[in-house]
Amino acid sequence: MAYSDDIDALNPDHYWSFDGNSNDSVGSLNGTNTTINFTNAALTRDASNCATMTATGSRISFPSDFILNGQANRKCVAGWFSVNSIQPPPKRIYGEGTDGVTTPLFQLVLAYGNTFMFEVIDSDFATGNTIFNCQVVGSNVAVADRIYHLCMTFEGDAYSDEIRFFIDGVQQTIEIPDPPTIGVNDIGARGQAQLGDPSGASGVGGDTLLLQAADESSYQYWVAFSGADAVLTDTEIRETLFEKGALADFTVSTNTEANMQSALNAITSSQGNSPCCIEVQAVSGGGDFTLTSDKVFDDLASIHFRYNGPSGTLTVVNTTGNASIGSSPFGGTLRIAERQTLTVTAVDLRTGDPVQNARVYIEAAAGGDLAAGTEIMNELTNVSGIATVTFDYVVDQPIVGRVRQGTTEPFYKTGTIAGPLTAEALDAVILLVEDE
């Protein structure tokens, strides 16, 4: 299913793919371009090129009858953005209205400290009193050439009474005021909606301030919602708008499980700050399969592994890597497991000596990731009284476990291994009582 179809399914009022032009793919509100090119590589799946602003005066303007320019009690605007170099802020990314002083304001800026800031301002211009002034600031600094998905929501006090801001589908929590409540039903009528450089006055925080476009900034799949359709769930924002659209740095293509493992091994072990680092397609013939990973991911990467299969389960097992953020928005299932070494040591309670050739047996109990009765460990202790086995941990696993030595003298009574298996690998010492 194409990314454009996923967007259509959310019932937007308008959206602009910016794949070769600024035409509205839903309505008839085509954008007007000022110093824009459409030759740079796409920012998302399901596109060949993107819109790029080639100067600080670049803009894309939408018709004045843009549906979200009137009073609104629920609205959402979202899209993909990237800039090839971080420039002196503030820079305007998207805006409706001017400065928040002479007209209400709904805008997203690349603010001081190179952070993303979403703000909504409304004032009683007859008295000069501010009705509300709300801002949400992104928690991380923007990085040049990094692609971001940005989503802004507004709901008046007849609904959730707040603004919210998401980066790569993650809600941002630096809020002014905290929480950023509206206190009224609507935001007043704004001026013309524009991407990039404002054509009129501009401002930040309710003060007049010069804003321009970020030179060499790029846009893809900007979408607008109103009314009940603007009340997107966190899942729709994260999985549909972000995870389904994100471009991956690397792809492991459909093949046999062995060949897909080889392809994954060939990918560089150090993964950078990216919206999606590695995507994995379905295994040949479909079904469940497992890949092991030694990849070390940047702390700011938004998706470590995305499974693109429509069905089946992909299990990614961390051996020496740190994969933890998975995505499977296309119907399949992704599990991320940590490879552990389970260790059980059998010791004679009376003498403190190790017990060799004791049988260590562990099976899954009900309530975990494994079916009850699944064998996890069935090993004999060595001369040091130690038995080990590898275990791929996904979630806490209840167990039934025991240690027995009744084959050769001296004999020992059965010892019990307590569970569950957790994120901290089992390392148990079992004291055995001699059975006379």
C-alpha positions as CSV (number, residue, x, y, z in Angstrom):
1,M,0.0,0.0,0.0
2,A,1.4,3.4,-1.0
3,Y,2.1,6.0,1.6
4,S,-0.4,8.3,-0.2
5,D,-3.1,5.7,0.3
6,D,-2.3,5.6,4.0
7,I,-2.8,9.4,4.2
8,D,-6.0,9.2,2.2
9,A,-7.4,6.7,4.7
10,L,-7.1,9.4,7.5
11,N,-9.5,11.6,5.6
12,P,-7.5,14.8,5.3
13,D,-9.0,18.1,4.0
14,H,-5.9,18.7,1.9
15,Y,-2.5,17.3,1.3
16,W,0.4,18.2,-0.9
17,S,3.0,15.5,-1.8
18,F,5.4,18.1,-3.3
19,D,6.5,15.4,-5.7
20,G,7.2,17.6,-8.7
21,N,4.7,20.3,-7.9
22,S,2.6,22.0,-5.2
23,N,-0.8,20.6,-6.2
24,D,-3.4,19.6,-3.7
25,S,-4.0,15.9,-3.9
26,V,-7.4,16.0,-2.2
27,G,-9.0,19.5,-2.7
28,S,-8.3,22.2,-5.2
29,L,-6.0,24.5,-3.1
30,N,-2.8,24.3,-5.1
31,G,0.2,26.1,-3.8
32,T,1.9,29.1,-5.4
33,N,5.7,28.7,-5.6
34,T,8.3,31.4,-5.1
35,T,11.9,30.3,-5.8
36,I,11.2,26.6,-5.3
37,N,12.7,23.6,-7.1
38,F,11.4,20.0,-7.3
39,T,14.7,18.2,-8.3
40,N,16.1,17.1,-4.9
41,A,15.7,13.5,-3.7
42,A,12.5,12.5,-1.9
43,L,12.2,12.7,1.9
44,T,9.7,9.9,2.2
45,R,8.5,6.6,0.7
46,D,6.2,6.9,-2.3
47,A,7.8,9.9,-3.9
48,S,10.6,10.7,-6.4
49,N,11.4,14.3,-5.5
50,C,10.6,17.0,-2.9
51,A,10.0,20.7,-2.8
52,T,13.2,22.6,-1.9
53,M,13.4,26.3,-0.9
54,T,16.5,27.8,-2.6
55,A,16.6,31.2,-0.8
56,T,15.6,32.8,2.5
57,G,12.8,34.5,0.6
58,S,11.4,31.2,-0.8
59,R,7.8,30.3,0.1
60,I,4.8,28.1,-1.0
61,S,1.6,30.1,-0.5
62,F,-1.9,28.5,-0.4
63,P,-5.1,30.1,-1.5
64,S,-6.7,32.6,0.9
65,D,-9.8,30.4,1.1
66,F,-7.6,27.6,2.7
67,I,-10.2,25.8,4.9
68,L,-8.1,26.2,8.0
69,N,-7.8,30.0,7.8
70,G,-11.2,30.6,9.4
71,Q,-12.0,30.1,13.0
72,A,-11.2,26.6,14.1
73,N,-11.7,24.5,17.2
74,R,-9.9,21.4,16.0
75,K,-7.1,21.3,13.5
76,C,-3.9,19.4,12.7
77,V,-1.1,20.2,10.3
78,A,1.8,17.8,9.7
79,G,4.6,17.1,7.2
80,W,8.2,16.2,6.5
81,F,11.0,18.7,6.7
82,S,14.8,18.8,6.3
83,V,17.4,21.5,6.0
84,N,20.9,21.0,4.6
85,S,22.6,23.3,7.0
86,I,21.5,24.9,10.3
87,Q,21.2,28.6,9.7
88,P,20.9,31.6,12.1
89,P,17.4,31.2,13.7
90,P,14.6,31.9,13.9
91,K,13.4,30.5,10.5
92,R,9.8,29.9,9.7
93,I,8.8,26.4,8.6
94,Y,5.0,26.8,8.4
95,G,2.7,29.6,9.4
96,E,-0.9,30.9,9.4
97,G,-1.1,34.6,10.4
98,T,1.7,37.1,11.0
99,D,3.1,38.1,14.4
100,G,0.5,37.2,17.0
101,V,0.2,41.0,17.6
102,T,-2.0,42.1,14.7
103,T,-3.4,38.7,13.8
104,P,-3.8,35.4,15.4
105,L,-0.9,33.0,14.8
106,F,-0.4,29.3,14.2
107,Q,3.2,28.5,13.2
108,L,6.2,26.2,13.4
109,V,9.7,27.7,13.5
110,L,13.2,26.6,13.7
111,A,13.9,28.5,16.9
112,Y,16.8,29.6,19.0
113,G,19.2,26.8,19.9
114,N,18.1,25.1,16.6
115,T,15.1,23.5,18.2
116,F,11.7,23.1,16.7
117,M,9.0,25.3,18.3
118,F,5.2,25.2,17.7
119,E,3.2,28.1,18.9
120,V,-0.4,29.3,18.8
121,I,-1.3,32.9,19.8
122,D,-4.7,34.7,19.8
123,S,-5.3,38.2,21.1
124,D,-8.2,40.7,21.5
125,F,-6.8,43.3,19.1
126,A,-9.4,45.9,20.2
127,T,-8.0,45.9,23.8
128,G,-4.5,44.5,23.1
129,N,-5.1,41.7,25.6
130,T,-3.7,38.3,24.8
131,I,-6.3,35.6,25.0
132,F,-3.8,32.7,24.9
133,N,-0.1,32.3,24.0
134,C,1.0,28.6,24.0
135,Q,4.3,27.1,22.9
136,V,5.8,23.6,22.7
137,V,9.5,23.2,22.1
138,G,11.2,20.1,20.8
139,S,13.5,18.3,23.2
140,N,16.4,17.8,20.8
141,V,18.5,20.1,18.6
142,A,17.8,19.9,14.8
143,V,20.5,18.2,12.8
144,A,21.5,19.2,9.2
145,D,20.3,16.8,6.5
146,R,18.3,14.8,9.0
147,I,14.7,14.3,7.9
148,Y,12.0,15.0,10.5
149,H,8.3,14.4,10.6
150,L,6.5,17.3,12.4
151,C,2.9,17.3,13.6
152,M,0.9,20.1,15.2
153,T,-2.5,19.8,16.8
154,F,-4.9,22.3,18.2
155,E,-8.1,21.6,20.2
156,G,-10.2,24.3,21.9
157,D,-11.8,24.0,25.3
158,A,-14.9,22.2,24.0
159,Y,-12.5,19.3,23.4
160,S,-9.0,18.5,25.0
161,D,-8.2,22.2,25.4
162,E,-4.5,22.0,24.4
163,I,-2.0,22.2,21.7
164,R,0.3,19.2,21.1
165,F,3.5,18.9,19.0
166,F,5.1,15.6,17.8
167,I,8.5,15.0,16.2
168,D,8.8,11.6,14.5
169,G,5.5,10.6,16.2
170,V,6.8,11.3,19.7
171,Q,5.0,14.0,21.7
172,Q,7.2,16.8,22.9
173,T,6.8,17.9,26.6
174,I,8.7,21.2,26.9
175,E,5.5,23.4,27.2
176,I,4.8,27.0,28.0
177,P,2.5,27.2,29.9
178,D,2.5,23.7,31.2
179,P,0.1,22.3,30.2
180,P,-0.4,24.5,27.1
181,T,-4.2,25.0,27.6
182,I,-6.3,27.3,25.3
183,G,-9.2,28.3,27.5
184,V,-11.4,29.2,24.6
185,N,-13.2,27.3,21.9
186,D,-11.6,28.7,18.7
187,I,-8.5,30.3,17.4
188,G,-9.4,33.4,15.5
189,A,-9.1,33.9,11.7
190,R,-5.5,33.9,10.5
191,G,-3.8,35.3,7.5
192,Q,-2.7,33.2,4.5
193,A,-1.1,29.8,5.1
194,Q,2.5,29.6,3.9
195,L,5.5,27.3,4.0
196,G,8.8,29.2,4.4
197,D,9.2,32.9,4.2
198,P,6.1,35.0,5.4
199,S,4.9,37.4,2.8
200,G,3.9,39.9,5.4
201,A,4.8,40.9,9.0
202,S,6.1,38.1,11.2
203,G,6.8,37.5,14.9
204,V,7.6,35.0,17.6
205,G,6.1,34.9,21.1
206,G,3.7,37.8,20.4
207,D,6.5,40.2,19.4
208,T,7.2,41.4,15.9
209,L,10.3,39.7,14.6
210,L,11.8,39.1,11.2
211,L,11.3,35.5,10.0
212,Q,12.5,34.0,6.7
213,A,12.7,30.6,5.1
214,A,15.5,28.2,5.9
215,D,17.6,28.3,2.8
216,E,17.9,24.8,1.1
217,S,15.1,23.4,3.3
218,S,13.0,20.6,1.8
219,Y,9.3,19.6,2.3
220,Q,7.3,16.5,1.5
221,Y,3.7,15.3,2.2
222,W,2.3,18.1,4.1
223,V,-1.3,17.4,5.2
224,A,-4.1,19.3,6.9
225,F,-7.1,18.1,8.9
226,S,-10.0,19.9,10.5
227,G,-13.0,19.0,12.8
228,A,-13.2,15.4,14.1
229,D,-10.7,14.2,11.5
230,A,-8.1,16.5,13.2
231,V,-8.3,14.5,16.4
232,L,-5.7,11.9,15.4
233,T,-4.7,9.2,17.8
234,D,-1.1,8.8,19.0
235,T,-1.0,5.6,16.9
236,E,-2.2,7.3,13.7
237,I,0.5,10.1,14.2
238,R,3.3,7.6,15.0
239,E,2.5,4.6,12.8
240,T,0.6,6.0,9.9
241,L,2.0,9.4,9.3
242,F,5.6,8.8,10.5
243,E,6.5,5.0,10.5
244,K,4.9,4.2,7.2
245,G,6.4,7.2,5.4
246,A,10.0,7.2,6.8
247,L,12.9,6.4,4.4
248,A,15.3,3.8,5.6
249,D,19.1,4.1,5.5
250,F,19.5,0.4,4.6
251,T,17.2,-2.3,3.3
252,V,17.5,-6.1,3.8
253,S,15.6,-7.4,0.8
254,T,13.4,-10.5,0.5
255,N,15.6,-13.7,0.3
256,T,16.2,-16.8,2.2
257,E,16.8,-16.4,5.9
258,A,20.5,-17.2,5.6
259,N,21.0,-14.7,2.8
260,M,19.1,-12.0,4.6
261,Q,21.3,-12.6,7.6
262,S,24.4,-12.2,5.4
263,A,22.9,-8.9,4.0
264,L,22.3,-7.6,7.5
265,N,25.9,-8.6,8.5
266,A,27.2,-6.5,5.6
267,I,25.6,-3.3,6.9
268,T,27.9,-1.0,8.9
269,S,27.7,-1.8,12.6
270,S,27.5,1.8,13.7
271,Q,24.1,3.4,12.8
272,G,23.6,7.2,12.9
273,N,20.8,9.6,13.8
274,S,18.1,8.7,11.3
275,P,14.3,8.5,11.1
276,C,14.6,4.8,10.1
277,C,18.0,3.0,10.2
278,I,17.3,-0.5,8.8
279,E,14.2,-1.9,7.1
280,V,13.7,-5.6,6.6
281,Q,11.4,-7.1,4.1
282,A,9.5,-10.5,4.4
283,V,11.5,-13.7,4.1
284,S,11.1,-15.8,0.9
285,G,7.9,-17.7,1.1
286,G,6.6,-15.7,4.0
287,G,6.4,-16.9,7.6
288,D,8.4,-16.3,10.8
289,F,12.2,-15.8,10.8
290,T,15.0,-14.6,13.0
291,L,18.0,-12.4,12.4
292,T,20.8,-11.6,14.8
293,S,22.1,-8.0,15.1
294,D,25.4,-6.5,16.3
295,K,24.3,-3.0,15.3
296,V,24.9,0.0,17.6
297,F,22.3,2.7,17.1
298,D,22.5,6.4,17.8
299,D,20.5,7.5,20.8
300,L,18.5,9.9,18.7
301,A,17.5,7.5,15.9
302,S,13.7,7.2,15.7
303,I,13.4,3.6,14.3
304,H,16.2,1.0,14.7
305,F,14.5,-1.8,12.7
306,R,11.3,-1.6,10.7
307,Y,9.7,-4.8,9.5
308,N,7.9,-4.2,6.1
309,G,6.3,-7.6,5.9
310,P,2.5,-7.8,5.7
311,S,2.4,-10.9,7.9
312,G,4.7,-13.2,9.8
313,T,7.0,-12.4,12.7
314,L,10.5,-11.1,12.5
315,T,12.6,-11.6,15.6
316,V,15.7,-9.5,15.8
317,V,18.2,-10.8,18.4
318,N,20.7,-8.4,19.9
319,T,24.0,-10.2,20.3
320,T,26.4,-7.2,20.9
321,G,24.1,-4.5,19.6
322,N,21.5,-2.2,21.3
323,A,18.4,-2.3,19.0
324,S,15.4,-1.4,21.0
325,I,13.0,0.7,18.8
326,G,11.1,-1.5,16.4
327,S,8.3,-0.7,13.9
328,S,6.0,-3.1,12.0
329,P,3.3,-0.8,10.6
330,F,2.4,-3.0,7.5
331,G,0.7,-5.9,9.2
332,G,3.6,-8.2,10.4
333,T,5.0,-8.4,13.8
334,L,8.5,-7.4,15.0
335,R,10.1,-8.7,18.2
336,I,13.4,-7.5,19.6
337,A,15.2,-9.9,21.8
338,E,18.3,-9.7,24.0
339,R,20.6,-12.7,23.9
340,Q,21.4,-13.8,27.4
341,T,23.5,-16.5,28.9
342,L,21.6,-18.3,31.7
343,T,23.9,-19.7,34.3
344,V,23.0,-22.2,37.0
345,T,25.6,-23.4,39.6
346,A,25.0,-26.5,41.7
347,V,26.7,-26.7,45.1
348,D,26.7,-29.2,47.9
349,L,25.0,-27.5,50.8
350,R,27.1,-29.3,53.4
351,T,30.5,-29.2,51.9
352,G,30.3,-26.2,49.5
353,D,31.8,-28.3,46.7
354,P,30.5,-28.1,43.2
355,V,28.2,-30.9,42.1
356,Q,29.1,-32.3,38.7
357,N,26.7,-34.0,36.3
358,A,23.6,-32.5,37.9
359,R,20.7,-32.2,35.4
360,V,19.5,-28.6,35.1
361,Y,16.1,-28.3,33.5
362,I,14.0,-25.2,32.8
363,E,10.8,-24.9,30.9
364,A,8.4,-22.1,30.2
365,A,5.3,-21.6,32.4
366,A,2.2,-19.8,31.3
367,G,2.1,-16.1,31.1
368,G,5.1,-15.2,29.0
369,D,6.2,-15.0,25.4
370,L,6.8,-18.7,25.1
371,A,4.1,-21.4,25.2
372,A,3.9,-23.3,28.5
373,G,6.1,-26.4,28.4
374,T,8.6,-25.0,25.9
375,E,12.1,-26.3,26.9
376,I,14.5,-23.5,27.7
377,M,17.4,-25.4,29.3
378,N,18.4,-29.1,29.6
379,E,22.0,-29.3,30.5
380,L,24.4,-31.2,32.8
381,T,26.7,-29.3,35.2
382,N,30.5,-29.4,34.4
383,V,33.3,-30.2,36.8
384,S,32.8,-26.7,38.3
385,G,29.1,-27.4,38.9
386,I,28.1,-24.9,36.2
387,A,25.6,-25.3,33.4
388,T,24.9,-22.6,30.8
389,V,22.6,-21.9,27.9
390,T,21.7,-19.0,25.6
391,F,18.3,-17.4,25.9
392,D,16.7,-14.7,23.7
393,Y,14.8,-12.5,26.1
394,V,11.8,-10.5,24.9
395,V,9.6,-10.1,27.9
396,D,9.6,-11.5,31.5
397,Q,9.1,-15.3,31.2
398,P,7.6,-17.4,34.1
399,I,9.4,-20.7,34.4
400,V,9.4,-24.1,36.1
401,G,13.0,-25.0,36.9
402,R,14.9,-27.7,38.8
403,V,18.3,-29.3,39.5
404,R,18.6,-33.0,40.1
405,Q,21.4,-35.5,40.6
406,G,20.1,-39.0,41.1
407,T,22.2,-41.0,38.7
408,T,25.5,-41.5,40.4
409,E,26.6,-41.2,44.1
410,P,26.4,-39.1,46.0
411,F,22.7,-38.5,45.2
412,Y,21.0,-35.2,45.9
413,K,17.4,-34.1,46.5
414,T,15.8,-31.9,43.7
415,G,16.6,-28.2,44.0
416,T,14.2,-25.5,42.6
417,I,15.1,-22.7,40.3
418,A,13.1,-19.6,41.0
419,G,11.7,-17.5,38.1
420,P,10.8,-15.5,36.2
421,L,13.5,-14.9,33.6
422,T,13.9,-11.1,33.3
423,A,16.0,-8.5,31.5
424,E,18.8,-9.3,34.0
425,A,20.1,-12.7,32.9
426,L,19.6,-15.6,35.3
427,D,22.7,-16.4,37.4
428,A,21.5,-18.8,40.1
429,V,23.4,-20.8,42.7
430,I,21.3,-23.8,43.8
431,L,22.3,-25.5,47.1
432,L,21.7,-29.2,46.9
433,V,21.0,-31.4,49.9
434,E,22.5,-34.9,49.8
435,D,19.9,-37.7,49.6
436,E,21.1,-40.5,51.8
